[in-house]
Amino acid sequence: MDFRQLRYFANIVESGSLAKASRQLFIAQPALSQQIAKLEAEVGRSLLNRSARGVTPTESGLALYHHACFILRQLDQALSIARQESGEVRGMVSLGLPATTASAIGLPLVRAIREKYPGILLNVVEGMSGHIGQMMRLGQLDLAILFSRDAVPDLHSTELLEEQLFVLLPEKSTLVPRRRMSITLAEAAELPMILPTIAHGLRRRITVEFEQHNLAPNVVAEIDSLSILMNCVYNGMGVTIKPMSALLLEGERGKRWRALSISDAQITRRNYLYAMAHDMRSPAAAIVANELCETARGLVTNGAWQGVELLL
């Protein structure tokens, strides 16, 4: 078994097709099939289920794929470290951020890395927390912010901050009188509400709070795209419940919002920074992790990121 075979195998699993993988790898399909046959012979088990619709990994193939992703990332990082010139840290770092967190920290973090460490290529992946967690478990990310202490049990996590959730609506909205600065959970339940689907961790957190108060929110739409959800709310279709981080980019775009605290319920969400163990992190990943923490601290300290308690 060699690294080339592992790369071929991982690409096939991700593309779901030998033909597609051969095009992406610029390798003739018969030659690619031959390499996979050699890999299967060495493992002693079938790794792929082949059908007219493409290929899927067998149980053994899926186990090998998970470990291959981790091994290949470690190899790439080792080569990057070996090639870097003294005095300058180089390498690619993949960071997974849920959409609301990306709205708050994405731009200032990328700016800080570009200004201080031009040799680091920062790859930011935005997605739902469940998807980000899966990528972290598969070894496809170096760092991630997630909302549960046990989201990736095998990896190191650090408490970063805790966000309070607010009822958000546009400043011009008449759904809640302008003089109101807060709202009860029962009052919120009566409002037309736009929330993510139940697959989203934030939705589950909100649902639990309503259920504990024997309430059911008046959900009029379920949207997992943060930008579309916020546009719908801003155009008068309802309200939503989000942390203040959801508004940071909105304000820069000239939109004016109201954030109403919930007076009879303390709904919060804790953010955890996940990373490989310290002795397995590349120097570039360690730098990005530190810069992420410093960027979050700066945003909270200067008041740009409100409704947040730092836990660092």
GIQUIJO-V149748 format. One record per backbone hydrogen bond with DSSP energy under -1.0 kcal/mol. CO is the residue of the C=O (numbers start at 0). NH is the residue of the N-H. If there is no record, write none. Layout:
<<CO;NH> <CO;NH>>
This chain:
<<1;5> <2;6> <3;7> <4;8> <5;9> <6;10> <7;11> <8;12> <9;13> <10;14> <11;15> <15;54> <16;20> <17;21> <18;22> <19;23> <20;24> <21;26> <27;31> <28;32> <29;33> <30;34> <31;35> <32;36> <33;37> <34;38> <35;39> <36;40> <37;41> <38;42> <39;43> <46;57> <48;55> <50;53> <53;50> <55;48> <57;61> <58;62> <59;63> <60;64> <61;65> <62;66> <63;67> <64;68> <65;69> <66;70> <67;71> <68;72> <69;73> <70;74> <71;75> <72;76> <73;77> <74;78> <75;79> <76;80> <77;81> <78;82> <79;83> <84;87> <90;120> <92;122> <93;141> <93;142> <94;124> <95;144> <96;126> <97;101> <98;102> <99;103> <100;104> <101;105> <104;108> <105;109> <106;110> <107;111> <108;112> <109;113> <110;114> <111;115> <112;116> <116;119> <118;90> <120;92> <122;94> <124;96> <127;131> <128;132> <129;133> <130;134> <131;135> <132;136> <133;137> <134;139> <135;138> <142;95> <143;273> <145;271> <147;150> <151;154> <155;274> <157;272> <159;310> <160;270> <161;308> <162;268> <165;241> <166;259> <167;239> <168;257> <169;172> <176;179> <180;260> <182;262> <183;187> <184;188> <187;190> <191;238> <192;219> <192;220> <194;222> <196;199> <199;203> <200;204> <201;205> <202;206> <203;207> <204;208> <205;209> <206;210> <207;211> <209;214> <210;213> <216;218> <217;192> <220;194> <224;228> <225;229> <226;230> <227;231> <228;232> <229;233> <230;234> <231;236> <232;235> <238;193> <239;167> <241;165> <242;245> <243;246> <246;250> <247;251> <248;252> <249;254> <250;253> <255;170> <257;168> <259;166> <260;182> <266;164> <268;162> <270;159> <270;160> <271;145> <272;157> <273;143> <274;155> <276;279> <281;285> <282;286> <283;287> <284;288> <285;289> <286;290> <287;291> <288;292> <289;293> <290;294> <291;295> <292;296> <293;297> <294;298> <295;299> <296;300> <297;301> <298;303> <298;304> <299;302> <306;163> <308;161>>
